[in-house]
Amino acid sequence: MPIERETIIERTPSETVVVGGGSPFGIIGAIIAIVFAVLLILWLVNGGISSNGDSVNVDLPNVTVTE
């Protein structure tokens, strides 16, 4: 009759790190920041501040200064 051998290996328990869920305000703020960044990039790509050489006419009123 054969003798069965049993080998027991004991392992140290692994550490479990629980990270709390993010704040919903942080997630909403991140989404707003991403949308704002995309709009800013699109605005800059489409000309941004430069006027591409176009002239701007401004009608100013006549002003007289007296003392």
mmCIF file as gemmi writes it, N, C-alpha and C atoms, coordinates in Angstrom:
data_model
loop_
_atom_site.group_PDB
_atom_site.id
_atom_site.type_symbol
_atom_site.label_atom_id
_atom_site.label_alt_id
_atom_site.label_comp_id
_atom_site.label_asym_id
_atom_site.label_entity_id
_atom_site.label_seq_id
_atom_site.pdbx_PDB_ins_code
_atom_site.Cartn_x
_atom_site.Cartn_y
_atom_site.Cartn_z
_atom_site.occupancy
_atom_site.B_iso_or_equiv
_atom_site.pdbx_formal_charge
_atom_site.auth_seq_id
_atom_site.auth_asym_id
_atom_site.pdbx_PDB_model_num
ATOM 1 N N . MET Axp A 1 ? 0.848 -1.178 0 1 0 ? 1 A 1
ATOM 2 C CA . MET Axp A 1 ? 0 0 0 1 0 ? 1 A 1
ATOM 3 C C . MET Axp A 1 ? 0.9 1.249 0 1 0 ? 1 A 1
ATOM 4 N N . PRO Axp A 2 ? 0.724 2.127 -1.031 1 0 ? 2 A 1
ATOM 5 C CA . PRO Axp A 2 ? 1.606 3.303 -1.106 1 0 ? 2 A 1
ATOM 6 C C . PRO Axp A 2 ? 1.254 4.341 -0.032 1 0 ? 2 A 1
ATOM 7 N N . ILE Axp A 3 ? 2.266 5.077 0.397 1 0 ? 3 A 1
ATOM 8 C CA . ILE Axp A 3 ? 2.079 6.125 1.395 1 0 ? 3 A 1
ATOM 9 C C . ILE Axp A 3 ? 2 7.465 0.654 1 0 ? 3 A 1
ATOM 10 N N . GLU Axp A 4 ? 0.944 8.173 0.902 1 0 ? 4 A 1
ATOM 11 C CA . GLU Axp A 4 ? 0.787 9.482 0.256 1 0 ? 4 A 1
ATOM 12 C C . GLU Axp A 4 ? 1.415 10.549 1.134 1 0 ? 4 A 1
ATOM 13 N N . ARG Axp A 5 ? 2.117 11.451 0.484 1 0 ? 5 A 1
ATOM 14 C CA . ARG Axp A 5 ? 2.73 12.545 1.213 1 0 ? 5 A 1
ATOM 15 C C . ARG Axp A 5 ? 1.991 13.829 0.88 1 0 ? 5 A 1
ATOM 16 N N . GLU Axp A 6 ? 1.81 14.618 1.879 1 0 ? 6 A 1
ATOM 17 C CA . GLU Axp A 6 ? 1.12 15.898 1.689 1 0 ? 6 A 1
ATOM 18 C C . GLU Axp A 6 ? 2.08 17.016 2.061 1 0 ? 6 A 1
ATOM 19 N N . THR Axp A 7 ? 2.229 17.957 1.145 1 0 ? 7 A 1
ATOM 20 C CA . THR Axp A 7 ? 3.115 19.091 1.394 1 0 ? 7 A 1
ATOM 21 C C . THR Axp A 7 ? 2.253 20.325 1.597 1 0 ? 7 A 1
ATOM 22 N N . ILE Axp A 8 ? 2.483 21.013 2.699 1 0 ? 8 A 1
ATOM 23 C CA . ILE Axp A 8 ? 1.731 22.228 3.006 1 0 ? 8 A 1
ATOM 24 C C . ILE Axp A 8 ? 2.669 23.415 2.877 1 0 ? 8 A 1
ATOM 25 N N . ILE Axp A 9 ? 2.306 24.36 2.039 1 0 ? 9 A 1
ATOM 26 C CA . ILE Axp A 9 ? 3.091 25.583 1.863 1 0 ? 9 A 1
ATOM 27 C C . ILE Axp A 9 ? 2.295 26.727 2.45 1 0 ? 9 A 1
ATOM 28 N N . GLU Axp A 10 ? 2.872 27.368 3.425 1 0 ? 10 A 1
ATOM 29 C CA . GLU Axp A 10 ? 2.192 28.507 4.041 1 0 ? 10 A 1
ATOM 30 C C . GLU Axp A 10 ? 2.713 29.792 3.422 1 0 ? 10 A 1
ATOM 31 N N . ARG Axp A 11 ? 1.811 30.61 2.963 1 0 ? 11 A 1
ATOM 32 C CA . ARG Axp A 11 ? 2.18 31.894 2.358 1 0 ? 11 A 1
ATOM 33 C C . ARG Axp A 11 ? 1.737 33.01 3.278 1 0 ? 11 A 1
ATOM 34 N N . THR Axp A 12 ? 2.551 34.046 3.327 1 0 ? 12 A 1
ATOM 35 C CA . THR Axp A 12 ? 2.149 35.206 4.115 1 0 ? 12 A 1
ATOM 36 C C . THR Axp A 12 ? 1.033 35.926 3.379 1 0 ? 12 A 1
ATOM 37 N N . PRO Axp A 13 ? 0.04 36.406 4.091 1 0 ? 13 A 1
ATOM 38 C CA . PRO Axp A 13 ? -1.062 37.093 3.401 1 0 ? 13 A 1
ATOM 39 C C . PRO Axp A 13 ? -0.576 38.372 2.734 1 0 ? 13 A 1
ATOM 40 N N . SER Axp A 14 ? -1.026 38.588 1.511 1 0 ? 14 A 1
ATOM 41 C CA . SER Axp A 14 ? -0.633 39.798 0.792 1 0 ? 14 A 1
ATOM 42 C C . SER Axp A 14 ? -1.403 40.996 1.351 1 0 ? 14 A 1
ATOM 43 N N . GLU Axp A 15 ? -0.783 42.154 1.235 1 0 ? 15 A 1
ATOM 44 C CA . GLU Axp A 15 ? -1.428 43.364 1.737 1 0 ? 15 A 1
ATOM 45 C C . GLU Axp A 15 ? -2.47 43.841 0.741 1 0 ? 15 A 1
ATOM 46 N N . THR Axp A 16 ? -3.579 44.268 1.253 1 0 ? 16 A 1
ATOM 47 C CA . THR Axp A 16 ? -4.643 44.795 0.415 1 0 ? 16 A 1
ATOM 48 C C . THR Axp A 16 ? -4.775 46.287 0.692 1 0 ? 16 A 1
ATOM 49 N N . VAL Axp A 17 ? -4.635 47.088 -0.348 1 0 ? 17 A 1
ATOM 50 C CA . VAL Axp A 17 ? -4.738 48.531 -0.208 1 0 ? 17 A 1
ATOM 51 C C . VAL Axp A 17 ? -6.075 48.952 -0.801 1 0 ? 17 A 1
ATOM 52 N N . VAL Axp A 18 ? -6.877 49.6 0.008 1 0 ? 18 A 1
ATOM 53 C CA . VAL Axp A 18 ? -8.183 50.059 -0.441 1 0 ? 18 A 1
ATOM 54 C C . VAL Axp A 18 ? -8.096 51.564 -0.64 1 0 ? 18 A 1
ATOM 55 N N . VAL Axp A 19 ? -8.382 51.995 -1.857 1 0 ? 19 A 1
ATOM 56 C CA . VAL Axp A 19 ? -8.346 53.42 -2.179 1 0 ? 19 A 1
ATOM 57 C C . VAL Axp A 19 ? -9.78 53.893 -2.28 1 0 ? 19 A 1
ATOM 58 N N . GLY Axp A 20 ? -10.065 54.976 -1.558 1 0 ? 20 A 1
ATOM 59 C CA . GLY Axp A 20 ? -11.429 55.513 -1.586 1 0 ? 20 A 1
ATOM 60 C C . GLY Axp A 20 ? -11.759 56.089 -2.942 1 0 ? 20 A 1
ATOM 61 N N . GLY Axp A 21 ? -13.026 56.082 -3.269 1 0 ? 21 A 1
ATOM 62 C CA . GLY Axp A 21 ? -13.475 56.633 -4.546 1 0 ? 21 A 1
ATOM 63 C C . GLY Axp A 21 ? -13.246 58.129 -4.615 1 0 ? 21 A 1
ATOM 64 N N . GLY Axp A 22 ? -13.04 58.66 -5.805 1 0 ? 22 A 1
ATOM 65 C CA . GLY Axp A 22 ? -12.806 60.081 -5.993 1 0 ? 22 A 1
ATOM 66 C C . GLY Axp A 22 ? -14.055 60.89 -5.709 1 0 ? 22 A 1
ATOM 67 N N . SER Axp A 23 ? -13.831 62.131 -5.376 1 0 ? 23 A 1
ATOM 68 C CA . SER Axp A 23 ? -14.95 63.024 -5.107 1 0 ? 23 A 1
ATOM 69 C C . SER Axp A 23 ? -15.696 63.31 -6.406 1 0 ? 23 A 1
ATOM 70 N N . PRO Axp A 24 ? -17.023 63.34 -6.382 1 0 ? 24 A 1
ATOM 71 C CA . PRO Axp A 24 ? -17.744 63.653 -7.62 1 0 ? 24 A 1
ATOM 72 C C . PRO Axp A 24 ? -17.451 65.068 -8.102 1 0 ? 24 A 1
ATOM 73 N N . PHE Axp A 25 ? -17.123 65.971 -7.164 1 0 ? 25 A 1
ATOM 74 C CA . PHE Axp A 25 ? -16.778 67.332 -7.58 1 0 ? 25 A 1
ATOM 75 C C . PHE Axp A 25 ? -15.459 67.349 -8.341 1 0 ? 25 A 1
ATOM 76 N N . GLY Axp A 26 ? -14.53 66.501 -7.944 1 0 ? 26 A 1
ATOM 77 C CA . GLY Axp A 26 ? -13.26 66.409 -8.657 1 0 ? 26 A 1
ATOM 78 C C . GLY Axp A 26 ? -13.438 65.875 -10.059 1 0 ? 26 A 1
ATOM 79 N N . ILE Axp A 27 ? -14.304 64.895 -10.199 1 0 ? 27 A 1
ATOM 80 C CA . ILE Axp A 27 ? -14.557 64.308 -11.526 1 0 ? 27 A 1
ATOM 81 C C . ILE Axp A 27 ? -15.237 65.333 -12.427 1 0 ? 27 A 1
ATOM 82 N N . ILE Axp A 28 ? -16.224 66.045 -11.89 1 0 ? 28 A 1
ATOM 83 C CA . ILE Axp A 28 ? -16.923 67.069 -12.673 1 0 ? 28 A 1
ATOM 84 C C . ILE Axp A 28 ? -15.96 68.188 -13.047 1 0 ? 28 A 1
ATOM 85 N N . GLY Axp A 29 ? -15.107 68.588 -12.1 1 0 ? 29 A 1
ATOM 86 C CA . GLY Axp A 29 ? -14.112 69.629 -12.388 1 0 ? 29 A 1
ATOM 87 C C . GLY Axp A 29 ? -13.136 69.206 -13.465 1 0 ? 29 A 1
ATOM 88 N N . ALA Axp A 30 ? -12.734 67.939 -13.447 1 0 ? 30 A 1
ATOM 89 C CA . ALA Axp A 30 ? -11.817 67.441 -14.472 1 0 ? 30 A 1
ATOM 90 C C . ALA Axp A 30 ? -12.48 67.448 -15.848 1 0 ? 30 A 1
ATOM 91 N N . ILE Axp A 31 ? -13.747 67.068 -15.909 1 0 ? 31 A 1
ATOM 92 C CA . ILE Axp A 31 ? -14.463 67.076 -17.194 1 0 ? 31 A 1
ATOM 93 C C . ILE Axp A 31 ? -14.588 68.503 -17.718 1 0 ? 31 A 1
ATOM 94 N N . ILE Axp A 32 ? -14.915 69.448 -16.839 1 0 ? 32 A 1
ATOM 95 C CA . ILE Axp A 32 ? -15.03 70.846 -17.263 1 0 ? 32 A 1
ATOM 96 C C . ILE Axp A 32 ? -13.682 71.363 -17.741 1 0 ? 32 A 1
ATOM 97 N N . ALA Axp A 33 ? -12.604 71.008 -17.04 1 0 ? 33 A 1
ATOM 98 C CA . ALA Axp A 33 ? -11.268 71.448 -17.45 1 0 ? 33 A 1
ATOM 99 C C . ALA Axp A 33 ? -10.888 70.882 -18.808 1 0 ? 33 A 1
ATOM 100 N N . ILE Axp A 34 ? -11.242 69.637 -19.071 1 0 ? 34 A 1
ATOM 101 C CA . ILE Axp A 34 ? -10.927 69.031 -20.366 1 0 ? 34 A 1
ATOM 102 C C . ILE Axp A 34 ? -11.706 69.718 -21.484 1 0 ? 34 A 1
ATOM 103 N N . VAL Axp A 35 ? -12.986 69.98 -21.259 1 0 ? 35 A 1
ATOM 104 C CA . VAL Axp A 35 ? -13.803 70.666 -22.275 1 0 ? 35 A 1
ATOM 105 C C . VAL Axp A 35 ? -13.257 72.065 -22.528 1 0 ? 35 A 1
ATOM 106 N N . PHE Axp A 36 ? -12.884 72.771 -21.457 1 0 ? 36 A 1
ATOM 107 C CA . PHE Axp A 36 ? -12.327 74.118 -21.613 1 0 ? 36 A 1
ATOM 108 C C . PHE Axp A 36 ? -11.019 74.076 -22.395 1 0 ? 36 A 1
ATOM 109 N N . ALA Axp A 37 ? -10.164 73.095 -22.114 1 0 ? 37 A 1
ATOM 110 C CA . ALA Axp A 37 ? -8.889 72.976 -22.823 1 0 ? 37 A 1
ATOM 111 C C . ALA Axp A 37 ? -9.116 72.694 -24.305 1 0 ? 37 A 1
ATOM 112 N N . VAL Axp A 38 ? -10.081 71.845 -24.626 1 0 ? 38 A 1
ATOM 113 C CA . VAL Axp A 38 ? -10.371 71.537 -26.037 1 0 ? 38 A 1
ATOM 114 C C . VAL Axp A 38 ? -10.885 72.781 -26.755 1 0 ? 38 A 1
ATOM 115 N N . LEU Axp A 39 ? -11.783 73.528 -26.116 1 0 ? 39 A 1
ATOM 116 C CA . LEU Axp A 39 ? -12.294 74.748 -26.738 1 0 ? 39 A 1
ATOM 117 C C . LEU Axp A 39 ? -11.189 75.776 -26.93 1 0 ? 39 A 1
ATOM 118 N N . LEU Axp A 40 ? -10.29 75.893 -25.958 1 0 ? 40 A 1
ATOM 119 C CA . LEU Axp A 40 ? -9.179 76.832 -26.073 1 0 ? 40 A 1
ATOM 120 C C . LEU Axp A 40 ? -8.246 76.443 -27.217 1 0 ? 40 A 1
ATOM 121 N N . ILE Axp A 41 ? -7.974 75.152 -27.351 1 0 ? 41 A 1
ATOM 122 C CA . ILE Axp A 41 ? -7.115 74.68 -28.447 1 0 ? 41 A 1
ATOM 123 C C . ILE Axp A 41 ? -7.778 74.948 -29.795 1 0 ? 41 A 1
ATOM 124 N N . LEU Axp A 42 ? -9.083 74.679 -29.913 1 0 ? 42 A 1
ATOM 125 C CA . LEU Axp A 42 ? -9.787 74.949 -31.17 1 0 ? 42 A 1
ATOM 126 C C . LEU Axp A 42 ? -9.77 76.439 -31.496 1 0 ? 42 A 1
ATOM 127 N N . TRP Axp A 43 ? -9.934 77.281 -30.484 1 0 ? 43 A 1
ATOM 128 C CA . TRP Axp A 43 ? -9.918 78.727 -30.703 1 0 ? 43 A 1
ATOM 129 C C . TRP Axp A 43 ? -8.547 79.181 -31.187 1 0 ? 43 A 1
ATOM 130 N N . LEU Axp A 44 ? -7.486 78.652 -30.581 1 0 ? 44 A 1
ATOM 131 C CA . LEU Axp A 44 ? -6.138 79.029 -31 1 0 ? 44 A 1
ATOM 132 C C . LEU Axp A 44 ? -5.821 78.525 -32.401 1 0 ? 44 A 1
ATOM 133 N N . VAL Axp A 45 ? -6.291 77.33 -32.754 1 0 ? 45 A 1
ATOM 134 C CA . VAL Axp A 45 ? -6.025 76.778 -34.079 1 0 ? 45 A 1
ATOM 135 C C . VAL Axp A 45 ? -6.758 77.583 -35.147 1 0 ? 45 A 1
ATOM 136 N N . ASN Axp A 46 ? -7.938 78.089 -34.828 1 0 ? 46 A 1
ATOM 137 C CA . ASN Axp A 46 ? -8.738 78.832 -35.802 1 0 ? 46 A 1
ATOM 138 C C . ASN Axp A 46 ? -8.376 80.304 -35.874 1 0 ? 46 A 1
ATOM 139 N N . GLY Axp A 47 ? -7.278 80.72 -35.311 1 0 ? 47 A 1
ATOM 140 C CA . GLY Axp A 47 ? -6.856 82.11 -35.452 1 0 ? 47 A 1
ATOM 141 C C . GLY Axp A 47 ? -6.568 82.77 -34.128 1 0 ? 47 A 1
ATOM 142 N N . GLY Axp A 48 ? -7.272 82.4 -33.1 1 0 ? 48 A 1
ATOM 143 C CA . GLY Axp A 48 ? -6.997 82.95 -31.774 1 0 ? 48 A 1
ATOM 144 C C . GLY Axp A 48 ? -7.089 84.456 -31.742 1 0 ? 48 A 1
ATOM 145 N N . ILE Axp A 49 ? -6.037 85.084 -31.259 1 0 ? 49 A 1
ATOM 146 C CA . ILE Axp A 49 ? -6.034 86.535 -31.085 1 0 ? 49 A 1
ATOM 147 C C . ILE Axp A 49 ? -5.74 87.255 -32.403 1 0 ? 49 A 1
ATOM 148 N N . SER Axp A 50 ? -4.959 86.644 -33.281 1 0 ? 50 A 1
ATOM 149 C CA . SER Axp A 50 ? -4.559 87.325 -34.512 1 0 ? 50 A 1
ATOM 150 C C . SER Axp A 50 ? -5.767 87.584 -35.406 1 0 ? 50 A 1
ATOM 151 N N . SER Axp A 51 ? -5.714 88.674 -36.128 1 0 ? 51 A 1
ATOM 152 C CA . SER Axp A 51 ? -6.83 89.025 -37.008 1 0 ? 51 A 1
ATOM 153 C C . SER Axp A 51 ? -6.536 88.696 -38.464 1 0 ? 51 A 1
ATOM 154 N N . ASN Axp A 52 ? -5.409 88.055 -38.736 1 0 ? 52 A 1
ATOM 155 C CA . ASN Axp A 52 ? -5.02 87.645 -40.093 1 0 ? 52 A 1
ATOM 156 C C . ASN Axp A 52 ? -4.941 88.83 -41.043 1 0 ? 52 A 1
ATOM 157 N N . GLY Axp A 53 ? -4.544 90.005 -40.544 1 0 ? 53 A 1
ATOM 158 C CA . GLY Axp A 53 ? -4.354 91.171 -41.398 1 0 ? 53 A 1
ATOM 159 C C . GLY Axp A 53 ? -5.619 91.926 -41.716 1 0 ? 53 A 1
ATOM 160 N N . ASP Axp A 54 ? -6.756 91.528 -41.214 1 0 ? 54 A 1
ATOM 161 C CA . ASP Axp A 54 ? -7.998 92.242 -41.466 1 0 ? 54 A 1
ATOM 162 C C . ASP Axp A 54 ? -7.986 93.555 -40.688 1 0 ? 54 A 1
ATOM 163 N N . SER Axp A 55 ? -8.586 94.579 -41.297 1 0 ? 55 A 1
ATOM 164 C CA . SER Axp A 55 ? -8.648 95.869 -40.619 1 0 ? 55 A 1
ATOM 165 C C . SER Axp A 55 ? -9.908 95.955 -39.776 1 0 ? 55 A 1
ATOM 166 N N . VAL Axp A 56 ? -9.809 96.718 -38.717 1 0 ? 56 A 1
ATOM 167 C CA . VAL Axp A 56 ? -10.943 96.914 -37.834 1 0 ? 56 A 1
ATOM 168 C C . VAL Axp A 56 ? -11.256 98.403 -37.826 1 0 ? 56 A 1
ATOM 169 N N . ASN Axp A 57 ? -12.475 98.759 -38.163 1 0 ? 57 A 1
ATOM 170 C CA . ASN Axp A 57 ? -12.892 100.164 -38.172 1 0 ? 57 A 1
ATOM 171 C C . ASN Axp A 57 ? -13.649 100.478 -36.892 1 0 ? 57 A 1
ATOM 172 N N . VAL Axp A 58 ? -13.217 101.541 -36.229 1 0 ? 58 A 1
ATOM 173 C CA . VAL Axp A 58 ? -13.871 101.963 -34.999 1 0 ? 58 A 1
ATOM 174 C C . VAL Axp A 58 ? -14.265 103.426 -35.175 1 0 ? 58 A 1
ATOM 175 N N . ASP Axp A 59 ? -15.538 103.727 -35.015 1 0 ? 59 A 1
ATOM 176 C CA . ASP Axp A 59 ? -16.013 105.107 -35.099 1 0 ? 59 A 1
ATOM 177 C C . ASP Axp A 59 ? -15.981 105.723 -33.702 1 0 ? 59 A 1
ATOM 178 N N . LEU Axp A 60 ? -15.072 106.686 -33.523 1 0 ? 60 A 1
ATOM 179 C CA . LEU Axp A 60 ? -14.962 107.353 -32.238 1 0 ? 60 A 1
ATOM 180 C C . LEU Axp A 60 ? -15.671 108.708 -32.305 1 0 ? 60 A 1
ATOM 181 N N . PRO Axp A 61 ? -16.317 109.086 -31.23 1 0 ? 61 A 1
ATOM 182 C CA . PRO Axp A 61 ? -16.992 110.402 -31.227 1 0 ? 61 A 1
ATOM 183 C C . PRO Axp A 61 ? -15.966 111.529 -31.111 1 0 ? 61 A 1
ATOM 184 N N . ASN Axp A 62 ? -16.366 112.723 -31.614 1 0 ? 62 A 1
ATOM 185 C CA . ASN Axp A 62 ? -15.5 113.901 -31.484 1 0 ? 62 A 1
ATOM 186 C C . ASN Axp A 62 ? -15.519 114.346 -30.028 1 0 ? 62 A 1
ATOM 187 N N . VAL Axp A 63 ? -14.342 114.534 -29.459 1 0 ? 63 A 1
ATOM 188 C CA . VAL Axp A 63 ? -14.242 114.931 -28.047 1 0 ? 63 A 1
ATOM 189 C C . VAL Axp A 63 ? -13.427 116.205 -27.969 1 0 ? 63 A 1
ATOM 190 N N . THR Axp A 64 ? -13.939 117.195 -27.248 1 0 ? 64 A 1
ATOM 191 C CA . THR Axp A 64 ? -13.167 118.408 -27.001 1 0 ? 64 A 1
ATOM 192 C C . THR Axp A 64 ? -12.927 118.515 -25.51 1 0 ? 64 A 1
ATOM 193 N N . VAL Axp A 65 ? -11.714 118.885 -25.154 1 0 ? 65 A 1
ATOM 194 C CA . VAL Axp A 65 ? -11.346 118.999 -23.751 1 0 ? 65 A 1
ATOM 195 C C . VAL Axp A 65 ? -11.164 120.472 -23.431 1 0 ? 65 A 1
ATOM 196 N N . THR Axp A 66 ? -11.855 120.971 -22.45 1 0 ? 66 A 1
ATOM 197 C CA . THR Axp A 66 ? -11.715 122.371 -22.025 1 0 ? 66 A 1
ATOM 198 C C . THR Axp A 66 ? -11.396 122.402 -20.539 1 0 ? 66 A 1
ATOM 199 N N . GLU Axp A 67 ? -10.687 123.483 -20.162 1 0 ? 67 A 1
ATOM 200 C CA . GLU Axp A 67 ? -10.344 123.628 -18.735 1 0 ? 67 A 1
ATOM 201 C C . GLU Axp A 67 ? -11.223 124.654 -18.1 1 0 ? 67 A 1
